[in-house]
Each structure stands twice: as structure tokens, then as C-alpha cells.
Amino acid sequence: MKVQLSHPERTVEIKGPKKARELLRELNLVQEAHLVIRGDELITEDELLKDGDQVEIRPVISGGSL
């Protein structure tokens, strides 16, 4: 599967099938701090990703005003 990462911006190829949480673990990313998006759909950590999938991983950004 083709995986687009935002920070730092890069694209990597990962062999599937694997669950979203396994993908994050393989990329050394904290599960609670990242969103996994397949196409235009936000997916859960238990969702199975396959070799032909286009996946984007975005960091969760939170903040507030002072």
C-alpha cells in the first residue's frame, strides 16, 4: 500500500494486509496521536488495510486560544 505521511512529508510503500494499528506501530508512530485515512474515509485502528490502498497518516493537532 502507498502511505503518505505529513510530518515529515514523505511517501512509503508498506506490504499488506495489516490493521491500521499495526501500520502505525511499524512506522514507529503513536497510535493516539495520529489519524489514518483511506481515500477520504477516516478509519479505526482495527480496519484492515490492503496492498492496493492509498493511505494518509496525519498527526492529531489540538490547541486553544489564550
DSSP file (Angstrom, degrees, kcal/mol; ACC not computed):
  #  RESIDUE AA STRUCTURE BP1 BP2  ACC     N-H-->O    O-->H-N    N-H-->O    O-->H-N    TCO  KAPPA ALPHA  PHI   PSI    X-CA   Y-CA   Z-CA
    1    1 A M              0   0    0      0, 0.0    13,-2.5     0, 0.0     2,-0.5   0.000 360.0 360.0 360.0 152.5    0.0    0.0    0.0
    2    2 A K  E     -Ab  13  54A   0     51,-1.9    53,-2.9    11,-0.2     2,-0.5  -0.842 360.0-165.4 -96.0 125.2    1.1    3.6   -0.6
    3    3 A V  E     -Ab  12  55A   0      9,-3.1     9,-2.6    -2,-0.5     2,-0.6  -0.952   6.4-159.1-118.7 121.7    1.3    5.6    2.7
    4    4 A Q  E     -Ab  11  56A   0     51,-3.1    53,-2.9    -2,-0.5     2,-0.3  -0.877  11.0-165.0 -99.4 123.1    1.5    9.4    2.7
    5    5 A L  E   > -Ab  10  57A   0      5,-3.3     5,-1.7    -2,-0.6    53,-0.1  -0.850  11.9-157.6-109.1 146.8    2.9   10.9    5.9
    6    6 A S  T   5S+     0   0    0     51,-1.1     3,-0.4    -2,-0.3    -1,-0.1   0.856  71.0  67.1 -91.0 -39.6    2.7   14.6    6.8
    7    7 A H  T   5S+     0   0    0      1,-0.5    -1,-0.2     2,-0.1     2,-0.1  -0.898 122.8  11.0-133.0 103.1    5.5   15.2    9.3
    8    8 A P  T   5S-     0   0    0      0, 0.0    -1,-0.5     0, 0.0     2,-0.4   0.642 109.0-121.4 -74.4 156.1    8.0   14.9    7.8
    9    9 A E  T   5 +     0   0    0     -3,-0.4     2,-0.3    -2,-0.1    -3,-0.2  -0.488  57.5 128.1 -70.4 121.6    6.3   14.8    4.4
   10   10 A R  E   < -A    5   0A   0     -5,-1.7    -5,-3.3    -2,-0.4     2,-0.4  -0.977  48.6-130.0-164.5 162.3    7.1   11.6    2.7
   11   11 A T  E     -A    4   0A   0     -2,-0.3     2,-0.3    -7,-0.2    -7,-0.2  -0.987  25.8-178.7-123.1 133.8    5.6    8.6    0.9
   12   12 A V  E     -A    3   0A   0     -9,-2.6    -9,-3.1    -2,-0.4     2,-0.5  -0.936  24.4-129.9-130.1 153.9    6.4    5.0    1.7
   13   13 A E  E     -A    2   0A   0     -2,-0.3     2,-0.4   -11,-0.2   -11,-0.2  -0.907  27.5-175.1-102.0 128.7    5.4    1.6    0.4
   14   14 A I        -     0   0    0    -13,-2.5     2,-0.2    -2,-0.5     9,-0.0  -0.977  25.0-120.0-126.0 137.1    4.2   -0.9    3.0
   15   15 A K        -     0   0    0     -2,-0.4    -2,-0.0     2,-0.1    35,-0.0  -0.559  48.4-127.1 -74.7 137.2    3.3   -4.5    2.5
   16   16 A G  S    S+     0   0    0     -2,-0.2    34,-0.2    32,-0.0     2,-0.1  -0.535  71.4  76.7-115.0-174.3   -0.3   -5.5    3.5
   17   17 A P        +     0   0    0      0, 0.0     2,-0.3     0, 0.0    33,-0.2   0.588  68.9 129.2 -78.7 152.7   -2.6   -6.7    4.6
   18   18 A K  E     -E   49   0B   0     31,-1.9    31,-3.0    -2,-0.1     2,-0.1  -0.970  57.0 -99.3-160.7 155.1   -2.4   -5.3    8.1
   19   19 A K  E  >  -E   48   0B   0     -2,-0.3     4,-2.0    29,-0.2     3,-0.4  -0.378  37.6-111.5 -74.2 156.0   -4.5   -3.5   10.6
   20   20 A A  H  > S+     0   0    0     27,-1.7     4,-2.3    24,-0.3     5,-0.2   0.880 118.7  53.9 -56.8 -40.8   -4.2    0.3   10.9
   21   21 A R  H  > S+     0   0    0     24,-2.1     4,-2.1     1,-0.2    -1,-0.2   0.869 107.4  51.2 -64.7 -34.6   -2.7   -0.1   14.4
   22   22 A E  H  > S+     0   0    0     -3,-0.4     4,-2.5    23,-0.3    -1,-0.2   0.871 108.1  53.0 -67.9 -36.9    0.0   -2.5   13.0
   23   23 A L  H  X S+     0   0    0     -4,-2.0     4,-1.8     2,-0.2    -2,-0.2   0.939 109.9  47.0 -62.1 -47.5    0.8    0.1   10.3
   24   24 A L  H  <>S+     0   0    0     -4,-2.3     5,-2.8     1,-0.2    -2,-0.2   0.907 112.4  50.4 -61.3 -41.7    1.3    2.8   12.9
   25   25 A R  H ><5S+     0   0    0     -4,-2.1     3,-1.5     1,-0.2    -1,-0.2   0.913 108.5  51.9 -62.7 -43.2    3.4    0.5   15.0
   26   26 A E  H 3<5S+     0   0    0     -4,-2.5    -1,-0.2     1,-0.3    -2,-0.2   0.839 111.4  47.4 -62.7 -33.0    5.6   -0.4   12.0
   27   27 A L  T 3<5S-     0   0    0     -4,-1.8    -1,-0.3    -5,-0.2    -2,-0.2   0.348 114.6-118.4 -89.1   6.1    6.2    3.3   11.3
   28   28 A N  T < 5 +     0   0    0     -3,-1.5     2,-0.4     1,-0.2    -3,-0.2   0.888  64.8 145.5  57.6  43.1    7.0    4.0   15.0
   29   29 A L      < -     0   0    0     -5,-2.8     2,-0.4    -6,-0.1    -1,-0.2  -0.895  56.4-111.7-112.5 141.9    4.1    6.4   15.3
   30   30 A V    >   -     0   0    0     -2,-0.4     3,-1.3     1,-0.2     4,-0.3  -0.587  22.5-144.8 -73.5 122.4    2.0    6.8   18.5
   31   31 A Q  G >  S+     0   0    0     -2,-0.4     3,-1.3     1,-0.3    -1,-0.2   0.881  96.5  51.0 -57.2 -44.6   -1.5    5.4   17.8
   32   32 A E  G 3  S+     0   0    0      1,-0.2    -1,-0.3     3,-0.0    -2,-0.1   0.630 108.9  53.4 -71.1 -13.1   -3.4    8.0   19.9
   33   33 A A  G <  S+     0   0    0     -3,-1.3    27,-2.7    26,-0.1     2,-0.3   0.321 103.3  63.2-105.2   7.1   -1.5   10.9   18.2
   34   34 A H  E <   -C   59   0A   0     -3,-1.3     2,-0.4    25,-0.3   -10,-0.0  -0.977  62.0-145.0-138.3 147.9   -2.3   10.0   14.5
   35   35 A L  E     -C   58   0A   0     23,-3.3    23,-2.1    -2,-0.3     2,-0.5  -0.887  14.1-149.2-105.7 139.4   -5.3    9.7   12.2
   36   36 A V  E     -CD  57  43A   0      7,-0.5     7,-2.7    -2,-0.4     2,-0.5  -0.952  16.4-173.4-111.7 124.5   -5.3    7.0    9.5
   37   37 A I  E     -CD  56  42A   0     19,-2.9    19,-3.0    -2,-0.5     2,-0.6  -0.971  12.1-165.4-123.5 126.2   -7.3    8.0    6.4
   38   38 A R  E >  S-CD  55  41A   0      3,-2.7     3,-2.3    -2,-0.5     2,-0.6  -0.956  73.8 -39.2-110.7 118.5   -8.0    5.6    3.4
   39   39 A G  T 3  S-     0   0    0     15,-1.6    -2,-0.0    -2,-0.6    17,-0.0  -0.564 125.9 -31.8  64.9-115.9   -9.2    7.6    0.4
   40   40 A D  T 3  S+     0   0    0     -2,-0.6     2,-0.5     2,-0.1    -1,-0.3   0.072 118.7 102.0-118.6  22.9  -11.4   10.2    2.1
   41   41 A E  E <   -D   38   0A   0     -3,-2.3    -3,-2.7     0, 0.0     2,-0.4  -0.930  66.6-136.8-115.4 124.4  -12.5    8.0    4.9
   42   42 A L  E     -D   37   0A   0     -2,-0.5     2,-0.3    -5,-0.2    -5,-0.2  -0.624  32.0-157.5 -71.6 128.7  -11.2    8.1    8.5
   43   43 A I  E     -D   36   0A   0     -7,-2.7    -7,-0.5    -2,-0.4     2,-0.1  -0.760  10.9-115.9-115.2 160.3  -10.7    4.6    9.6
   44   44 A T    >   -     0   0    0     -2,-0.3     3,-1.3     1,-0.1   -24,-0.3  -0.364  33.6-104.4 -86.1 168.5  -10.4    2.8   13.0
   45   45 A E  T 3  S+     0   0    0      1,-0.3   -24,-2.1   -25,-0.2   -23,-0.3   0.709 119.7  54.4 -66.1 -21.6   -7.4    1.1   14.4
   46   46 A D  T 3  S+     0   0    0    -26,-0.2    -1,-0.3   -27,-0.2     2,-0.1   0.494  80.1 117.1 -91.4  -4.8   -9.0   -2.4   13.7
   47   47 A E    <   -     0   0    0     -3,-1.3   -27,-1.7     1,-0.1     2,-0.5  -0.420  66.7-124.9 -68.3 135.7   -9.6   -1.7   10.0
   48   48 A L  E     -E   19   0B   0    -29,-0.2     2,-0.4    -2,-0.1   -29,-0.2  -0.707  21.6-156.5 -86.0 126.5   -7.7   -4.0    7.6
   49   49 A L  E     -E   18   0B   0    -31,-3.0   -31,-1.9    -2,-0.5     2,-0.2  -0.830   9.4-155.5-102.7 141.4   -5.5   -2.2    5.0
   50   50 A K    >   -     0   0    0     -2,-0.4     3,-1.8   -33,-0.2     0, 0.0  -0.688  31.1 -98.3-116.9 167.9   -4.6   -4.0    1.8
   51   51 A D  T 3  S+     0   0    0      1,-0.3   -37,-0.1    -2,-0.2   -49,-0.1   0.811 118.7  50.2 -55.3 -37.4   -1.8   -3.7   -0.7
   52   52 A G  T 3  S+     0   0    0    -51,-0.1    -1,-0.3     2,-0.1     2,-0.1   0.487  86.5 116.2 -83.1  -1.9   -3.7   -1.5   -3.2
   53   53 A D    <   -     0   0    0     -3,-1.8   -51,-1.9     1,-0.1     2,-0.6  -0.335  58.6-142.4 -72.6 147.6   -4.9    1.0   -0.7
   54   54 A Q  E     -b    2   0A   0    -53,-0.2   -15,-1.6    -2,-0.1     2,-0.4  -0.960  30.2-176.2-104.7 118.4   -3.9    4.7   -0.7
   55   55 A V  E     -bC   3  38A   0    -53,-2.9   -51,-3.1    -2,-0.6     2,-0.4  -0.924  17.1-163.6-124.3 140.9   -3.5    5.7    2.9
   56   56 A E  E     -bC   4  37A   0    -19,-3.0   -19,-2.9    -2,-0.4     2,-0.5  -0.981   5.8-158.6-121.5 137.4   -2.7    9.1    4.5
   57   57 A I  E     -bC   5  36A   0    -53,-2.9   -51,-1.1    -2,-0.4   -21,-0.2  -0.971  14.0-178.5-116.9 122.9   -1.4    9.4    8.1
   58   58 A R  E     - C   0  35A   0    -23,-2.1   -23,-3.3    -2,-0.5     2,-0.2  -0.939  27.1-118.2-120.4 141.5   -1.9   12.8    9.8
   59   59 A P  E     - C   0  34A   0      0, 0.0     2,-0.5     0, 0.0   -25,-0.3  -0.505  32.3-112.8 -72.8 146.9   -0.9   13.9   13.3
   60   60 A V        -     0   0    0    -27,-2.7     2,-0.5    -2,-0.2   -28,-0.0  -0.688  35.3-162.4 -77.9 127.5   -3.7   14.9   15.6
   61   61 A I        +     0   0    0     -2,-0.5     2,-0.3     2,-0.0   -27,-0.0  -0.957  14.2 170.0-117.6 126.6   -3.3   18.6   16.3
   62   62 A S        +     0   0    0     -2,-0.5     2,-0.3     2,-0.0    -2,-0.0  -0.918   8.9 136.2-130.3 159.6   -5.0   20.3   19.2
   63   63 A G        -     0   0    0     -2,-0.3     2,-0.3     2,-0.0    -2,-0.0  -0.980  26.6-145.5-179.5-178.6   -4.8   23.6   20.7
   64   64 A G        -     0   0    0     -2,-0.3     2,-0.3     0, 0.0    -2,-0.0  -0.912  25.5 -93.3-154.7-179.7   -6.7   26.5   22.1
   65   65 A S              0   0    0     -2,-0.3    -2,-0.0     1,-0.1     0, 0.0  -0.746 360.0 360.0-105.4 155.2   -6.7   30.2   22.4
   66   66 A L              0   0    0     -2,-0.3    -1,-0.1     0, 0.0     0, 0.0   0.414 360.0 360.0 -95.1 360.0   -5.3   32.3   25.2
